Amino acid sequence: MVVLTNNDGQVVALCGIAKRLGLKKFVPYFQAKDQLVAAGAIVRSSNYELYADLSQRMMDTCARFAPEMHIYSIDEAFLFYGAYKPPGQTWYEHARLIRRTVWDEVRLPTGVGVGPTPTLAKAASHAAKRINGFRGLAVIDGDTVRRHVLANMLVTDVWGIGKRIGARLNDLGIIDALTLSEQDPRRMRKRFSILVENTVLELNGEVRMSWDEVRSPKKEIFSTRSFGNRITERAELKAALAAHAEIVGAKLRRQASVAGAMMIFASNSPHDKTGFQRKSTHISFTIPTSDTRALLAAISSAMDQLFRFGIPYYRCGVGLLDISPMHRQQFDLFHPTPDDRGLMACMDSINGRYGRNTMHLAAKGFDQKFSMRREFLSPQYTTRWRDIPIIRCE
């Protein structure tokens, strides 16, 4: 099986059999199509609605096991225990219970890694999935296990160490995570940054990262996407931008922030014979906002600058800038905020419970010709009534 990206453009995920056949990730689908057909491969479009619903179910299940949980990505979360320890269980037994419960209730295979610091917990999670002998569970609860796991990890497998810093560390002879953990933290800070210093300390069991450092609120939020079909009408472009505004607005409210500015753009394809046309505009808000209606009003005011007749638009997007925490917002005596946070919270709650787009503003329209091309979309088993499997017993 292979999974494709937006608009069925590229191969983004491969099963083990597909990898053994020599198929590669990020190859354009049209280039790999003949090979996939010859191999009898199952091809699927990205099913974001199904992913999001299963992710929420998994997070709800995991949240029951710890005093505090922080979602890191669509398929990953940190459970923080502090001084709390599960009664009557070892950490291995507790991790096994989490894994089994997620499988029983959500039917998702998961890997669970336990460690005394966020960085070692990430290392344990890596071991659970990629180091022989752990089989989905890894607990770093002593120096012997810690050294074994780190010795089997490349330095670039360490959380927070990217390719560029990894290459510099390799030049110093630091190839694996264990060697990194044996470095002088102060020397690492002088040569690199405080982040690398803290990573070394965390690899040795000293907690240096708070949740704010693990997952800081985003300073910029963007939503961009190419269209399934080219757009040539002003109303269609406005509706597409409205759809992006709803996405970034929901993300902004999810991290309890407001935006002071917005960037909007629209373009055709750089491969068009007519030449590349890209228009963008920057809008500042008098009062920082998180209300989708304010974002849509800004889009409406910018349409004259963005839209040009005769251009077959291929891509557009919306970005929120100058983001700050909602609780630190400075209000203006002479310009009261236009935000209706109760209305936005209601809309977010309904969409969170019944699926995205259950409730949306009319500016986005209903007949969305700009929607992604997803010719190989699998059923949305958990979010669409008509896709729910039916079993008939006779």
N, C-alpha and C positions, 0 to 999 in steps of 0.2 A: 504494500500500500504506500502511496505517496500523497502528500497534501500540498496544495498550491497556495500561493499568496493572493493578495488583492487582485481582482479581475482575472484570476486564473493565470497570472503572469509568469511566476517562477515556481520551481519546486522548493518548498521550504522545510519539509519534514519527510523522512524516509524510514520505513521499517527495516529490520535487520536483513531480510531477504533482498530488498531493493538495493541495499548497500553492497551486499555480496555480488550482485549482478553488475556492479560498477557504476551505478547511477550516482550522481553528485547533487548536493544541495545548491540552490541558487542558480541553477541552469534554467534558461527560459523554457517554458513548457513546449513551445512549438519545436524546439530543437530536440527535446527528449521524447516527444510524442510517439514516434515510430518505434523507438526502443521499448517504451512502456507497453505499447500495443502488442509487440512481438512477445514480450514477457508475460502478457496476460495480467498486468498490474491493475489494481483497483485505484482509481484516481478520485480524490475528493477535494472540493473547494473548502476554503476556510469557513468554519461554521461558528462565527463569533457568539451568536446567541446561545448555542449549546455550551460552548466553553465557559461563558460568563455564568450561566446558571449552575453548571457543575462546580465551578470554582466557589460560588457562594455557598453551595451545599457542603463542600469540603471544609470551608472556613468555619461555617456554623458548627460542624461536628468537632473540629479541632479546638474551638474556643471553649468547649466544656471541660477541657483537661487542665487548664492553667489559670492562675489568677489574672494574667495579663497576656493578651495576644496582639501582635502587630502584623498586618498584612504587608508583605514585601513586594509581591507581584501577583499575577493572576493564578499562579500555581505554587506559591511559596509563602510561608508565614513563620514568624518567630514566636515561640511560646516562652514567656519570661516567668520564672518561678521564684526568684529572689531567695529568701530563706525557707520558703515552703518546700516540703518534700512529700511526694505521694505516700500516704500511710500504708504500711504493710507491703510495699513494693520496692524492688530495686529499680534503678533507672532503666535497665534493660527491659524489665517486665512492663514498666510503664510505657516505654516506647513501642513495645510489641502490641500493647493494648490499643494505643492510638492507631497504629497501622491496621490492626484487625478491625477496629470499629469503623474506620473510614471505608474499608473494603466492604464490610457488611452493610453499611447504610448508604453509601454512595457508589459503590462498585468501581472505585478508582484505585489502582495500585500506587502506593506511595513509598517514598524513602524517608526514614526518620533518623536524624542525627542529633546526638545529645553531647553537649560540652559545657565547660565552666564559663566560657566567654562566647560572644556572638561569632567571632572568627573561628574558634575551635568547633562550635556547633556547625558552622558552614563546612568546615573540614570533615567533620563526622558525616554530614549529609553527602559530601562528595564520596567518602569511603563507602557509605551504604549502597551507593549506586554503581561505583566504578572500580572498587578495589576488591579483589577476590577474597572470599571468605566471610564477607559481612552480610550479603544476601538481603539487602533492604533495610538493615538496622545496624547502627554503629553508635557506641557509647564511649566517649573519651573520658574515663574516670580514673586514670592513673598515667604515670609517666611512660610506662612500657607501651601502652596502647597509643598514647600521643605520639611517641617517636616513630612507631611503626606506620601510623597513618601519614605523618608528615614526610617520612622517607619515601613514601610511594606517591607523592604528589609533586608535580612540577611547580616551580615558584609561581608560574602564571595561573595555576589552579587555585592559588590562595585568593580568598575574597579581598578585593580592593587592589590587587596587583594586575594591572593591564599589560598589554603586549609591549608598550613603549618602556615602562618601568622594568618589566621583566627582561627585556633585551639589555638594559643597562646593568641589571643585577647579574645576568649571565656573563657579561663582560668582566665582572668582578669574580667570576667563578662560583656564583651562587645559583645553582641549577635547580635544586629541590627545596621544598618547604622546610625540611628539617635544618638544612644549612642556613636558611634565612632566620629561623628561630634562634640560631646560635650566634647571631651577629650582635654587636654592641648597639643597643637602641639609640644611644646618643650619636654614634657615628652614622647610623642610618638617617637620623634626623638632619645631620649636617650635610650629608651627601644628597639626600632626597627631599624629605618633608616630614612634618609631624605625623602625617598619615602612615607612612612606612614605619616610623618609630612606634606608633601605637599598635600597628599590626604585629611587629616583633614581640611586643609586650603581651599582646593578646594570645599569640601562639605559645607563650609560656605560662598562660593561665591567669594573667592579670587583666581584669576588666578595665577597659579604657574607653569603650564606646557606649554612650547612652542611646536610647531609642532615637532621639533627635538627630544623632549622627548616623545611625543605621539607616534611617529613612527620613531625610529632611523634606519638608514641603517643597514642591517644585517652584522655581523662580520664574519659569516660563512654561506655558501649556499650549501645545499645538495640536491641531487636527487637520490633516491633509490627506487627500486621496485622489487618484485618477478616476475618471468616469468610465462606466461600462459602455456608454454611448456618448459621442461628442455632443456638446451643448452649443446651440447657436442662438437661443432666445434669452432675452434679458430676464424674464420671469423664472426660467429654469435655473439660470446661474444664481439668482437671488435665493431660490429655494435650496439649492445645493449648499450655499454659504450658510443659510439658516440651519441646515442639518449639522454642519460643523460647529456652529455657535452653540447649539444645544449640547453637543458632546463636550466642548471645552467648559461650558458653564457648569455642567454636572460635575466634571472633574474638579473644577475650582471649588465648588461648594463642598465636595467630598473631603477636601483637605482644609476646610473652614478658612478660606482665604477670599480676598477681593483683588480685583485687577484695576490698575490705574490707566492702562492703555491697551489698545488692540491693534493688531496688524492683520490686514486682509489682502489676499492675492488671488489672481486667476491667470492662467496661461494656456496656450496651445502646446502642441508637442514640438520639441526642438527639431524633429525630423520632418515637419511639414514643409512642403515645397514653397509655401508662401512666406517662410521665415518665422523665426521664433518671436512671439509677442507675449510679454509678461507685464502685467499691470499690478501694482500694489499700492496700498495706502496705509497710513498710520494715524490712529485716532486716539486722542487723550480724553479721559473722562474727568469732568469737573469734580465729581465725587467718585472714588473707587467703588466698583460694583461687582456683584456676583449674580445679578438678575439677568436671566437669558433675554428678557424683553428689552433691556437696555442694550445688550449686544446686537439684537436684531434691529433696533432703531438706528444704531451706528452703521450697520450694514446698508440699510435703506438709504441713508444719507451719502454713502460712498459709491453707490451704483453708477452714477454718472461718470465717475473717474475710472471705474473698473471695466465697464462693459463697452465693447466696440462691435458694431455690426460687421458681419462677414468673417469673424474669427471663430473657428471651430474649437471651442474650449475643451481642453483635455484634462485639466487638473485645477483644483482650487483649494484654498485652505484658510483657516482662521487661527491666529495665535494671540494668547493673552500675555501681556507683559507688565512689568512694574507690579509684581504680585506681593502682597503683604498679608499677615494674619488678620482675620476678621476682627478679632478681639482688640487689636491695636488700632483700629480705624479711627481717624480723627474726623469728627463730623464738623460741618460748616453751618453756622448759625443762619446764614442767609441763603444757603442752598441745601435744603433738607434732602436726604437720600431718597431716591425714587424706588429703591428696592422693596419688594414685598417678599420678605424671607419666609413668611408662612406659606405663601402660595408656592414658592420654589421648593420648600420642604415637602409640601403635599405632593407636588409633581414627582419629585425624586423618590418619595416613598412608594407611590403607585407604580412607577417604572421599576423600582427595585424589587417589588413584590410580584408584579405580573409580567415583567419583561420590558426591555427598552422599547420605546416608541408606543407603548400602550397609551400614554398621554403625552401630547406634544403641541406646540404652538402651530397655528394654522399657516404661518409663513413658510413652513417647510413643505407644505403641500401634501397630497396623498398619492398622486400618480408620479412616482419618482423615477423618471427616465434616466436619471444620472446614477442610479444605484449600481453597485458593483456587479460585474459579470461573474456569476457563480453557477456554471453549467453542471458542475458535479457535486452540488450541495447535498449532503446527507440529511436525513430527516431531523427536525428539531424536537426530539422525543420528549423533552421536559418542559418546553415553553410554548408549543403550538398544539391546540386541541386536535387538529386533523392528523397530526403526526404521532399521536399516542398509539402504541401498538394495541391491537385488539385481539384477544384470545377467545375463540368460540369453542365451547365444549358441547359435543353432540352425543 
